[in-house]
Amino acid sequence: MNLHGTSFQVSSTAAQGVVSSETRLVFAQRGSKVLGRYSGGSIQRGYQVGNLVGTTLRFRYAQTEASGHVHGGRSYCHIEHLRGGRLRLHEHFVWETRLGSGTNTFDQTDSMRT
């Protein structure tokens, strides 16, 4: 699976999450190494760095928020294939700089590039 150049938007978020329907995520990938960049809503800029193995993406994330605070944590995503060739990411996150954890869902907004 290659996520390079794919983009996603948040379709649901956890109570402890900060992302919103305004948040957009774009991936770059080389081999199993993946870099995600995201922004929108209360997030000025965020980065995910990790590895993709099969349909599981594991990464660390850090983000600058509109409040000026920088927060981060770790996550893993289960990747689901939807009808029509699009992907859905089920992100299970744990904050390391504040209390909380939860699940966010991201839906692909462009065509799949494999």
Summary of the structure (lengths in Angstrom):
residues: 114
radius of gyration: 13.0
end to end distance: 6.1
largest distance: 39.3
contacts: 343
relative contact order: 0.25
helix: 3%
strand: 62%
